[in-house]
Amino acid sequence: MKIIEINQNNIDSEHICCAIGNDKENKARAQTKKDWLKNQFGAGLRFKRLDERGKVFIEYIPIESVWKPLVGKNYMVINCLWVSGQFKGKGLSTQLLNECIKDTKALKMDGIIVVTSNKVKPFLTDKKFYSKHGFECIDTAIPYFELFVYKINKNAINPSFTEKARSGQCDIKEGFSFIYSNQCVFMEEYVQLLNNVAKEMEQKTTTIKLESHNDAKSNGSPFGTLGIYYNGQFVTHELMTEAKFRLLVEKTII
């Protein structure tokens, strides 16, 4: 199976895995992500996927330009590594990771970092996969995030979460806050849905769309793409159904 790279030259004609349907809805979702990617290629972002119609891809970018609250320099950051459905169990996750390792070494960077969690969580690759390939935990952030590193230069200073990210805090101290970016194809749609649910449940809400990597470093959650907070404290990074979010709101406001 062949891994191909999506870049400025072919992004308009290639699918990007997360929303591959040909219907109007999925095309609109994919376009938000494509627009985001186009603005990041110049900052060193790489997006590679299997040359098949499926959700098998890896996305990574230098820490200096990453849309996450991370501190450090000369490291590559894996935004997302996803292998799903019929493609699982074929060694493709390792193949994709090796693409990142190869590019990182070619750029003479000090290592690779990735945000994962202390137990299996949606949208975060299981940390056991990274441990198996030589990554180790170097930092944590409330309530469950872990920062793993693969060192190429053993003497390099480790990167870290920002202090704000470690504490699980955001600046808005009243009600539910949804802080997101278009790094994920589903964010515009689902953030609006969850925001409406919270309002229907008579909760004060604030929605903030991150517009730059500097904005994300200052205000984003450790997950980067989405952070949901209540009274200034991190609750979850997870997109969820309306019914599941209603239960979360009920549990949170007690």
Secondary structure as GFF3:
##gff-version 3
##sequence-region A 1 254
A	DSSP	beta_strand	3	6	.	.	.	ID=ss1
A	DSSP	alpha_helix	24	40	.	.	.	ID=ss2
A	DSSP	three_ten_helix	41	43	.	.	.	ID=ss3
A	DSSP	beta_strand	46	50	.	.	.	ID=ss4
A	DSSP	beta_strand	56	62	.	.	.	ID=ss5
A	DSSP	three_ten_helix	63	65	.	.	.	ID=ss6
A	DSSP	beta_strand	70	71	.	.	.	ID=ss7
A	DSSP	beta_strand	75	83	.	.	.	ID=ss8
A	DSSP	three_ten_helix	85	87	.	.	.	ID=ss9
A	DSSP	alpha_helix	92	106	.	.	.	ID=ss10
A	DSSP	beta_strand	111	117	.	.	.	ID=ss11
A	DSSP	alpha_helix	127	132	.	.	.	ID=ss12
A	DSSP	beta_strand	136	141	.	.	.	ID=ss13
A	DSSP	beta_strand	145	151	.	.	.	ID=ss14
A	DSSP	beta_strand	160	161	.	.	.	ID=ss15
A	DSSP	alpha_helix	163	167	.	.	.	ID=ss16
A	DSSP	beta_strand	176	180	.	.	.	ID=ss17
A	DSSP	alpha_helix	187	200	.	.	.	ID=ss18
A	DSSP	beta_strand	205	209	.	.	.	ID=ss19
A	DSSP	alpha_helix	213	219	.	.	.	ID=ss20
A	DSSP	beta_strand	226	230	.	.	.	ID=ss21
A	DSSP	beta_strand	233	236	.	.	.	ID=ss22
A	DSSP	alpha_helix	242	252	.	.	.	ID=ss23
###
